[in-house]
Amino acid sequence: MQEAYSIINSQRWASPGVRAVGIVNPATEEAIGRVELIDAQGLDQALAAAARGFMLWKNTSAYERAAILRKAVGIIRSRQDEIARVMTLEQGKPLAEALAEVVASADNIEWMAEEATRAYGRLLVPRNAGIHQLVRREPVGPVASFCPWNFPALTPARKIAGALAAGCSLILKPAEETPLTALHIVNAFHEAGVPGEVLGLVYGDPQQVSEHLIASPVIRKISFTGSTPVGKLLLGLAARGVKRATMELGGHAPVVVFDDVDPARTAQQAVAAKFRNAGQVCTSPTRFYVQAGIYPQFVQAFADAARAIRVGDGMDAAVQMGPLANSRRIAAMAALTEDTLASGARLACGGKRIGTRGYFFEPTVFSDVPENARIMQDEPFGPIVPIASFTSLDEVAARVNALPFGLAAYAMTRSLARATAISGLLEAGMVGINHYTVSTPASPFGGVKESGYGSEGGTEGLDAYLVTKCVTQRSSGADLGPL
């Protein structure tokens, strides 16, 4: 049995107020460990440590910070197989996907280590003789970061790397359902030389932890990845203290498939992207709009490919899709399937839970889905796909942009003119044309509308943790009189 616990000032937090809950393997429903949930006293200690850590870390050379981050990268890469195995056990995704996530986490940290030395300011052209102005970029202050369970290595890695590269201290609050992976990531930073006061790790009741941390005057910024409803609640808390926020919230990514592509090959590519992590990906392609000329062929090819996916325990190397993360997702998929059938849509494949042990659900495809069906309005966050047809560019643009979400969007076409037109029309923070990779270390990751604001990754990922200071200085202090 493995244990996860809060870390404050490099020490495991222990007090009479701490309680423990089990960690469940979603493939077997067996307990694999336990996680200790912090109490209010521990949160106060974490805040005090973050305040001290910020004063220490912001005065540490950017080059020294970068060197420590690069050392953390080396530690994570040396343990990537071990971390991937832990992730699969507690989250469920296939081992190959888990390993790819750990590799991507190290790559993102490495990118941000280089960015640490590029927090450039600038000199302003003087308007008056003897007056000089410069613009500085400085760390915003201690940060509270909140992470979900679907990417238990990559999301914490992005938030830690951005904050530490900028010179901020950080309190990280991962999901209690997947705590072991984040513990490995945080331990790697500490072993690399990040002072304990600079990086804290807390597990606990989400509402209690968020309200306690965000209300503290110590915290100057929050970073949250999760659902839009929860994000709105946290934004309200942050607004009371006029605190900066980076919010990566829910999406419902449309895919526009034009009739100039090969429907079978395009469907196969789409299936591989859609069912990654059992569809539990915020940028997952979730609404397919296929031009009428190839619509029947695309639906058939998509359903055939989805039906062929091998579902099972992620520890099996032959498995292509693992379980959903928890029992709540099974109930959500069953309800969504029932609602979609009631809307008049046609079930092309799937639609049921697999077995009675483990949180497995069939890859499910619906065609002829009406626009008012709930699945076309709400992000499924699971292995269910609605497909509808369209005729013209203007029509499909209006339909895909009708929702309040705008995280990722995709289009498939051989036409440069169509690609240019649709990329301009899609209201999303990230757009993929003819592929589904919209997240790299060098690219900004974030959405528009109710999918949030601010970005992680790229140069924007460093900027998110910096504030701007303009300094105006007279070149001579003669007017102040003698010392």
N, C-alpha and C positions, 0 to 999 in steps of 0.2 A: 504493500500500500504506500502510495506516494503522498507527500504533504506539501501544500502551498501555504504561505504565510506572509503577512505584511512585514516589510523591511523599513525600518526607520533608523537613519544614521548608521547604516550597515549592520544593524542588529535586528534579529527576529523580535517582533513585538509580542510581548506576553503580559497579560494582566487578567484579573478575575473577570473582567467584562468581555473577554474574547470567547466566542463560541465557534464550533466547527460544523460544517455541513459536508455531505459526501460529494465526490466527483464521479460521474457516471459515464461509462463507455457507451455511446449511443448505438453501437453495433450489437452489443450484447445485453445492455441494460444492467450490467454488473458494476459494482463500486470498484474503482481503481485507486481511490485515495480520498483525501479530505482537504478542505480549505478552511483556514481560520479567518473568521470575520472580525474586523477591528471594532473597537469601541470608541466612544467620544473622546476619551482621554488619549487614546492612540492617535486620533486625528489631530488633536491639539499639538501633540508632540511632533507629528509629521509637518504641520504648518510651521512650528518654531524652527525645525531643522531646515525647511525650505527657505525661510527668511535668512538664516545664517549662511546657508549654502549659496544663495544668490550673491551676497556680498563677496564671498570668496571666488565664485566662478566668473562673475562679470569682470573681475580684475585679473583673471588668468589670461595669458596671451592667447589670441585666436590660433596661433600656430601650435601652441601646447594643447589646446582643446582638440584641434584637428588630429594631432598625433595620438591622443588617447582614443578618439573615435576610431581611427584606423586600427588601433590595437584591438578594440572590441570587435571589429570586423573579422580580424584574424581568428579570434577566439570562437566566434559564432561559426565561421567556416570550418574550423577544426572539429566542431561538435554537430555539424549540420545533420548527420544521420541520426544521432541520438535525439536531437530536438524534433526532427520530423516524426520519429516514432512516437514520441510523447504526444505530439499534436494529433496524430491519427487516432491514438487511443482515447483522447479526451474530446476531440471534435468530430471525428468520423471520416474526414475526407481521405481519399486514397493516398497511400504512402508516397507515390510519385508526385501528386499535387502538393502534399505537405513539404516534401523536399524542395520542390520548386519555389514554394513560398519562403522557406528559410533562406534559400539562395538569393531571392529577390530582396529579402530584408537586409542581408549583408550588402547587397549592391546599393540599396537606398542609403544606408548609413555611410558607405564609402563616398557616395556622391556628396552628401551633406558635409562630410569631413572636409572635402575640398572647398565647398561653399563657405565654410567657417572663416576663411581668410579673405572673403570677398564682400564683406559688409561695408561697401564703399560709401563715403560721404562725398562732398564736393565743395569747392570754393565758389563764391558768388562774385561777379564783377562788381567792384565798389562803385557806388554812386557819388561818394564824397571823399575827398582826400583825407587820409588818416583813419578812415573807418574800414574795417575788414569784416567780412561775414563768411562763415563756413557752416555747412550742414553736416551734422553727425548722425550716424545710425547706431543706436544703443539698444541693449536688450530690454524688453518690456518689463521683466520682473519675474517673480515666481509664477509658475503655470500649473493648473490642474487639468489633467487629460483623462478622458473617459473613452474606453474602447469596448467594442462588441466582441461576440464569440466567433464570428465567421472567419476572420483572419487573425488568429491569436498571436502570430509573430509579426506580420507585416505592419499591421496598424500600430501596435506599440512602438515598433522600430522607427517608423516614420515620425511619430510624435516625439519620441526621445531624441532622435538625431537632430530634428529641426530646432528644438528648444536648446539642447546643449551646444550645438554649433553656434547659436546666436549669443550664448552667454547666460541663458536663463537657468534657474533651477526648476525642478519638475517633480510633481507628485502624480504618479501614474496609477489609475484605477482601471484594471482590466475586468473582463467578465468573470464572474465566479464559476461559470460553467466550464471555462477553459483556462484555469489559472496557472497550470504547470508550465505551459509554453512561455508565457510572459515572465515567469520566474527565471527561466533559463536566460532569456534575453537581458533582463535587468542584472542578473549575476555576472553576465559577460561584461557589461559596462563597468560594474564595480571592480571586477578583477583587472580590467584594463587600466584602472586608475582614476575613475570618476569618484570624487569624494562622496562618502555616504550621505552627507547633508545636502548634496546637490541633486541626488536622484532617490526619491522615496517610492515605495510600492505599497499600496493599500488595497485590501479586499474587504468588502462589506456590503451591507444593504444599500442598493443603488440610491434610493431616495435620501437615506440618512447621510451617506457619504457626500453626495452632490450638494445637498443643502448646507452641510457643515463647511465644506471646503469653499464653495463659491461665496458664501456669506462672509468669510474671513477677509479682513483688510489686507492680509498678507498676499492673497492671490490677486494677480493683476491681469490674468488672461486665462480663458478656458479653451480647450480644444475637445470637440466631441464628434464621434462617429457613431451613427445609429439612426433610429427612426425619426421622422419629421415630428410626430407628436411629442416625443421626449425632448427633442432638440428645442422645440418652442418653449417648453417648461424651463429648460436650463437657460435659454436666452432671457427669459423673464427674470430669473434669479440674477444673472449677470448684469442686466440693465439697472438693477437697484444700486449697484456699485459702479456703474458706467465702466464695465470691464470689457476689454476686447475679447472677441470670440472668433474661432474658426469652426465652422459647422459643416460637416459632410453628412448630409441627411439622406432620406429615402429617394428612390428613383422609380422609374417604370420605363426602361429604355426601349424606344421603338426601333424597329428595323424595317427600312423601306427597301424592298427587293424589286428592281425594275425588270422588264421583260426582255432585256438584251443579255441576260446572263444564262448560264447553263443551270436549269432548276435543280437537277440531281446533285451536282457538285456543290452548288451554293447551299443546298439543304444540309448536306453532310458537314460542311464547314460550320453552319449555324448550330447544328446539334452538338458538336464538340464544345462550342462556346456556351450554349445555353445550360447544359447539364453539368458543367464544371462546379464542383462543390455542391452538387445536388440542387443547383439553381440558387444557392444561398450566397449570392454575390450582388453587391449594390449596383454594379455596372453590367449585370447580366442582361443579355438581350431578352426582353420579356413580352413585347407586343410585335407581331410580325404582320406587315402590310405588304402583300404580294400583288404585283400588277396582274390584271385579269388574264392576259395572254398566256402566262405560265402557271397560273394559280393551281389548277388540278395536279399538274406534274410535281410542283413544289410540295404540296401537302402530302402527296403519296410518298415521295422520297423522304420527307422529314419524318413521317410516321414510321416508315420502314427502318430508318436509321435509329430512331428513338427506341423502337421495339427491340432492336438488336443490342442495346447497351447492357453490359453485364453489371448487375447491381449486387453488392455484398459488402462484407467486412473490408474496410480499407487496408487492412494488413495483408490481404491476399493480392499479390502482384498482378493477377489477371483481372481484378475488379476495375471497372471504369467509373462507377458512381457509388459512393458510400451512402450511409444513412443520413437522414435529417438530424439536426443537432439535438433535438429534444422532443418529448412527447407533445408539446404544444404545437410544434410544426406539423405533426401528423394530423392533429385535430383540425388545424387551419387548412391543410390540403384537402381533407375530406369535405369540409364545409364549402370550400371554393369549388370543388368538383361538382358537388350537388347543385350549387347555385348556377354554375355555368351550363349544366345540363338543362336546368329549368329555364334558362334564357332562350333556349331553342338552338344552341350550338350543337354541332355534330362531334361526337367523341371518336377520334381517329385511332387512338390507342391509349392503354393505361387506364388510370382512374381509380386504382385501389391500393390499399396498404399491402405490403408483401410480408406474409407470415405474421406471427404474433410476438416474436422476440426480436428486439432491435427496432429502430425507428426508420424502417425502409418503406418507400413509396414508389410506385411504378412511374417511370417517365411517361408523362401524360400529355397528349396533344389534342387540341380542339380546333376544328375548322368552322368556317361560316359563323364566327362569333359576332353578335351584334355589338354596336358601339356602346350601348347602355348596360351591357353585362358588367357585373362588378369586377371581373378579372381584367377588363379593359380599363378600369378606373383605378384599381388598387394594385400595388406591387405584390405579386404572389410570393416572392422570396422562397421559392421551392421549385420542384421539377414539373411544373405545369406550364403549357404554352398555348396561348390563343393565336389563331391565324385568321386574318380577314383579307379581303381583296380590295383593290382600288383601281381606278382608271387613269386619272390625270395627276400631274405634279401638284397643281394648286389644291386639288381635293385632298390629297394625302398629307400635304403640309399642314392644312388646317386641322386635320384629324389628329396628327401626332402631336401638334403643339397645343391641343385643347386642354391638356391636363396641367395642374399646377407644378408638376415636377420637371426638372431639367438637369439631370446629372450626366447621363451618357445617351448617345443616339448613334445609329448606324445606317449605312446605305450601301447597297450592292448594285453596281452598274459598270458596264464597259465604256460608257460614254463620258468623256471628259466634261462635256457641257452639262450633262445631268449631275455629275459628281460635284461640279462647282456650284450649280444652282441649289442642290439639296443641302450641301454643307453650309451654305449661307442661310437657308431657310430654317434649319433645325435649331430649336431653342434648347441648347444644352451646353454644359461647361466642357464636355469632351465629345468629340465626334470621330467615329471611325468609318473610313470609306474602304470597302472591300476587305476589311479585316476587323478583328474584334479586340485588338490590343490597344487600349487607350491609356494605359498606365505604365510609365517607365520612370526610372530615377530622375531623368532630366526634364520630364514633362510635368506641368502643374496638374494636380488632381483635385477637382472640386466642381461644384455645380452652380446652377442659377435657379431663380424662382424659389420654390419651397424645397429644393434640394440643397439649400444652404448657400454659404458664401465663404470666401477665403479659399486658399489652396494649400495642399501639402505637396511636397516634391518640387523639383526644379528650383530656379532662383526664387520663385514665389514662396516656396516652403521655408526659406530662411527669412524672407521679408516678413512673414506672418508673425515672427517673434521679435521684431525690431520696432522701435519707435523713432521718430524724427525729432531732432533738436537743432534749432538754428541759433548759432552764437554770433552776436554782433559785438565787435571789440574795437575800441579806439587804440591806435597804435602807440600813443604816448599817454602816460598818466600824469603829465606835467600840471594839468589843470586841477589835479587833486591836492596840490600843495606838497610841502616837504614831509618826509616820513618823521 
